[in-house]
């Protein structure tokens, strides 16, 4: 059970997205630096990150930088220098995967154990705590019960993903891309083989399913489970998507902000930043990129997680076609389509196709392409033209509550301001003069001192506690307001809550004595770290270009037998026979099923018995 503050963490590919996320209610943003992030296409300069941090810190929000790939020996000094530059730029934490970094001279930054570190057991998470990590990002595969078990044995902050794309393989433990072409996910270069087409065959070579996206998962959506996660011990909730555009980030952040605020009010908890958000739109998760949604078995119920007919976004369900004509169709729906909307649908072979709406006349929808649309077909909208346009403007405003009080001394008027975090500032106005028109003077105070539209503040309360009303020129009131705001910003910066962290150099035993290539030891420093913590043998990692034929290159809780209604475990004991997965290039993989716990292991190559 959480008693502290709860954090909503949003992704940002650049400074504009970071600022949009903060305005939409994010308590923190995670962003990539110039190098060494797991999303190479989302790199940002030190100066951009400094600007993002300055903007976020106004609201006591945080900026975390992702340095979450494995590093080669010659990259460690470069990374060390960059980390110090990021610290000077004002970041609030560093998300890392490579334990070799713990052997360097790091600044006192909180360290966050990336989900790439496979934080899936109490023993691993407790070890992270013992060596100096401030937080662990939990493996996506965990259930509520498993999260509760981890929480019961550690005081480390726990973060979990609540929305967005799912890797089918356990994070940091998927070597499929690396094995095929040395494009390693642990180096930020994943070729996404999980989104390709595959055929599934039995041992005799008989085809079970042909040319489907058998390893592609739906997107995660835990919006109905936030309170359960808080009760399980999670204090940071993460939206996936560092390559996503501003509309996606704004929509998802705003949606989860609203959901969390209701729960926090109910449970008497606080968010981990300041300010209230006013939205100019109604958030809707189905209106931005999604492949359909899944809770990925969070509650322990086994389900179907796949999006096997397409790895692309299908968006929101609109309705069923009632009639298809030569140039238009009529749909049974309560949702209106508009010119410029993107629609998609599955053809008779269950392949995804799409079109753009060129004209709407009453019930008649005229798409650019009509030949694949038929009566009885389901129609989805994967691009809402009007919704996207609204999100590209400034659809959210974030303001910090400010109470202003006017008092007097013998010779001065004192205007003081206290923000929602208890920060104070005051401005004196000399030569007070009794007002001849007291109502006009009162109105002037209210109008001028509360005119804060271009600042981060919003006056929630103004009190005039003088014995009589005084006249102050409008220009002088405006100047007093500007001074008050400037002082408050300075005081907020001085009083901003800050966390520090430090690596704990000790010899506490790591939970494993022997590491295979899945230990992800790429550099000498990482090897030194593990040996100091009792590891006796370390196999070369996958990035060393060793041949992984016959080795397990992916483990996943996704089960193709369950997905395709081929489960053989009716007696509760049977272990299903392996199957063969064949990719578009004819390469074959052996799929072994983890019956009982549910899931699969995929090995590179297949040999007949």
Secondary structure, DSSP 8 states (H G I E B T S, - for coil): ---SEEEEEEEESSHHHHHHHHHTT-SEEEEE-SSS-S-TTS---HHHHHHHHHHHHTTT-EEEEEE-S---HHHHHHHHHHHHHHHHHT--EEEE--GGGGGS---S--EEE-GGG---SHHHHHHHHHTT-SEEE--TT--HHHHHHHHHT--SEEEEEEEE---SS-TT---HHHHHHS--GGGT----GGGS-EEEE-TT--EEEEEE-TT-B-EEE-TTSHHHHHHHT--EEEE--TT--HHHHHHHHHHHHHHHHHHHHHHT-EESS--EEEESS---GGGSS-S-EE-TTTTS-----B-TT-SS---EEEEEEEEE-SS-EEEE-SS---TT-EEEEE-TTS-EEEEEEEEEETTEEEES--TT--TT-EEEEEE-HHHHHHHTS--EEEEEEEEEEEEE-SSEEEEEEEETT--EEEEEEES-EE-SSHHHHHHHHHHHHT--TTSSEEEEEEEE--SS-EE--HHHHHHHHHHHHHHHHHHHHHH---------------S-SEE-GGG---SHHHHHHHHHTT--EE---GGG----BTSEEEEES--HHHHTT----TTS------EEEEETTS-EEEEEE-TTT--EEEEEB----
